[in-house]
């Protein structure tokens, strides 16, 4: 997989929401415009994303998502994305993220669980995400809590690592 700042048909981009495995070390949120933290937890990637998001943030996120998901390429995995704050995307960031989501689906992403947390724009966020995911082949469900999202993915046959999820949550506290 090749990463560039330019879109082209020959480039495959992977999207997501969370960042970097640190082997249990404390991890600061990565700030470009929005912020995110990504952790592989069994057969799902857990992402915390804080908005708003621009193209540069989606590009940085895509690179970090790819690094985190690399062990799962060719296998099946799911995403849990926990959105906090004004997690909206500007139009060019939205378009870029949809292309990354579709690329991830080609490499093994099979389901997405979205948790919309504390936000003054929950309705707008959900509307934007529904519009985006209609352009992908993925089943997506919305939840109020991480536990509900994790239970749904488990019912879909995706294993998780409680230990890795707890480590993830401890780094954002």
C-alpha angles and dihedrals in degrees: 000000000000125000125205136152090244125078118229137151091253094057119084114204127193121208134199150121124264135049148236137338109242099179092250096313120132110272126202119218110262110239125202101133101313121028131232146174122201127195130173107228109182108294096351137066113226114209131183110197128186118191171264099061131204131185094270092054093049089050093050091045091050092055093048092044090053092052092050097044097044094103089057099050108125092019128083121266140160136215130230109194118189110196120201129182124354096345097176127136127221111238097262091047090049092053092048092049092051089054090050092049090052091049091050089052089056090055099047111290104138108167141017128207114194123199116192106202132177108348140139089213103050095136094049091046093051092046092051092047093048089052091049097048092048084070092058134068092234130113108235130186132186124226140179096221140031090238091058091048093048091048091052092051090048089053087053090056101260117136121217138198113233090192093055092044091051090050089050093051091047090057093055098044 
